[in-house]
């Protein structure tokens, strides 16, 4: 079976431009999360039997980023907790109830500093707002790449992977302590589209 992707000839000039689009130097650029290609993985102990894995799709947010200067990066992300999915409707309903998603449908992370580790890694620290509480949180972030998408509409995009660990008890999420672990591991796979307006929004929020 021939699985070759064939582009119409009218797209060829644009396709030839997709040779690595580097983020231009001279300060951070604005990006807006692509909710279709951004997902949060949640992992926690299930009564010692296994590690339960859930995902949340549809996150939105803003990123300011300059790979030449990680310290200028900023993040403001919202995660729709009502969309958490453990692959089973009963699990999903229980998770939403434990998270209080009816009253607090979103978790929000706002960074206040980004500390470079090396050329592709940094620690983004800030505040996580969840379940009516707020706690400090640091994300270990890896910059994957920034380039133009290889298929139409050929948008400029950056990709990141982030991990973190939190104690749900610190947020007042204390149901089922004997059955569901209190330590929660997070992994975020994020793609963000270049958007100059996103940078202006982030700057306005920080004033």
C-alpha positions in Angstrom: 0.0 0.0 0.0 1.4 3.4 -1.0 1.2 5.7 2.0 3.1 8.6 0.4 1.7 12.0 1.1 1.4 14.0 -2.1 0.9 17.7 -2.0 -0.8 19.7 -4.8 1.8 21.6 -6.9 0.3 24.9 -5.8 1.6 24.2 -2.3 5.1 23.4 -3.4 6.6 26.9 -2.9 5.2 27.1 0.6 6.3 23.6 1.4 9.9 24.4 0.4 10.0 27.0 3.1 9.5 24.4 5.8 13.2 24.0 6.5 13.5 24.8 10.2 11.8 28.0 11.2 13.9 29.3 14.0 12.5 31.6 16.6 14.0 35.0 15.8 16.4 36.5 18.2 15.8 39.8 19.9 13.4 39.0 22.7 10.5 36.6 23.5 7.8 35.8 20.9 4.2 35.1 21.7 2.5 31.7 21.3 -1.0 30.4 21.9 -1.5 26.8 23.0 -3.0 24.5 20.3 -5.7 22.7 22.4 -5.9 19.9 19.8 -2.3 18.9 20.2 -1.8 19.7 23.9 -2.6 17.1 26.5 -2.0 16.7 30.2 -1.3 13.2 31.6 -2.2 12.5 35.2 -0.7 9.4 37.0 -1.6 8.3 40.5 -1.5 5.1 42.6 -4.7 3.0 42.5 -4.7 1.2 45.9 -1.3 -0.3 45.2 -2.5 -2.4 42.3 -1.5 -0.1 39.5 -0.8 3.4 38.4 -4.0 4.9 37.1 -3.5 7.1 34.0 -5.9 9.9 33.0 -5.6 12.6 30.3 -7.0 16.0 29.9 -7.4 17.5 26.4 -8.4 21.0 25.4 -6.0 23.1 27.5 -5.6 26.7 26.5 -3.0 29.3 27.3 -0.3 31.8 26.4 3.4 31.4 26.2 6.2 33.9 25.7 9.4 32.3 24.6 12.9 33.1 23.4 15.2 30.0 23.1 18.2 32.3 23.5 17.0 33.6 26.8 14.9 31.2 28.9 14.7 33.6 31.8 12.4 35.8 29.7 9.8 33.0 29.2 6.3 33.2 30.7 3.4 30.8 30.8 -0.3 31.2 31.6 -2.2 28.0 31.1 -5.8 26.8 31.9 -6.7 23.1 32.1 -10.4 22.1 31.8 -10.7 19.5 34.6 -14.2 18.6 33.6 -12.6 16.9 30.6 -10.5 14.5 32.6 -10.6 11.0 31.0 -9.6 7.7 32.7 -11.2 5.6 30.0 -14.3 4.7 32.0 -17.4 6.8 32.7 -17.6 5.8 36.4 -14.0 6.7 36.9 -14.4 10.0 35.1 -17.5 11.0 37.1 -15.6 10.1 40.4 -12.6 12.1 39.3 -14.6 15.1 38.5 -16.4 14.8 41.8 -13.2 14.5 43.8 -11.7 17.5 41.9 -14.8 19.6 42.5 -15.0 20.3 38.8 -18.6 21.6 39.1 -17.4 24.4 41.3 -13.8 24.8 40.0 -13.9 23.6 36.4 -10.4 24.8 35.6 -6.9 24.5 37.0 -4.6 27.4 36.1 -0.8 27.7 36.2 0.9 31.1 36.0 4.7 31.2 36.0 6.6 33.9 37.8 10.1 32.8 36.9 11.9 30.5 34.5 15.3 29.2 35.4 17.5 27.8 32.6 19.1 24.5 33.0 20.8 24.2 29.6 20.0 25.1 26.0 16.8 23.0 25.8 15.7 22.6 29.4 14.5 24.9 32.1 12.4 25.0 35.3 9.2 27.1 35.2 8.1 28.0 38.6 4.9 29.8 39.6 1.5 29.2 41.1 -1.1 26.4 40.5 -4.7 27.4 41.2 -7.0 24.3 41.7 -9.9 23.3 43.8 -10.3 26.8 45.2 -6.7 26.7 46.5 -3.3 27.8 45.3 0.1 26.3 45.8 3.6 26.9 44.4 4.6 24.5 41.6 7.7 24.1 39.4 7.6 22.4 36.0 10.6 20.7 34.5 10.4 21.9 30.9 12.1 20.6 27.7 12.0 22.6 24.5 11.5 20.1 21.7 11.6 22.3 18.6 10.3 25.5 16.9 9.6 25.3 13.2 7.0 25.8 10.5 4.4 23.0 10.3 5.1 20.6 7.4 1.5 20.7 6.1 -0.9 23.4 5.3 -1.7 26.0 6.7 2.1 26.0 7.4 1.8 27.8 10.8 4.8 28.6 13.0 4.8 26.3 16.0 6.8 25.4 19.1 6.7 22.2 21.1 7.4 21.5 24.7 7.3 18.6 27.2 6.9 19.4 30.9 6.7 17.2 34.1 5.8 18.0 37.7 4.7 16.3 40.9 2.1 17.6 43.4 0.4 16.5 46.6 -3.4 16.7 46.1 -3.9 17.1 49.9 -2.2 20.5 49.7 -5.2 21.6 47.5 -7.8 20.2 49.9 -8.5 17.2 47.6 -8.7 14.6 50.3 -11.3 12.0 49.2 -10.5 8.3 49.0 -7.0 8.6 50.6 -7.0 4.8 51.3 -7.8 4.0 47.6 -6.3 6.7 45.5 -2.8 8.0 45.9 -2.2 11.5 47.2 0.9 12.1 45.1 0.1 13.0 41.6 2.6 12.9 38.7 1.9 15.2 35.7 3.2 15.1 32.2 2.3 17.8 29.7 2.8 17.6 25.9 2.2 21.0 24.5 2.2 22.5 21.0 1.9 26.3 20.7 1.2 28.4 17.6 3.0 31.7 17.0 0.7 34.5 17.8 1.9 38.1 18.4 -1.3 39.0 20.2 -0.5 36.3 22.8 2.7 38.2 23.9 0.7 41.5 24.3 -1.9 39.6 26.4 0.8 38.2 28.7 2.5 41.5 29.1 -0.9 43.2 29.9 -1.7 40.5 32.6 1.7 41.0 34.3 1.2 44.7 34.8 
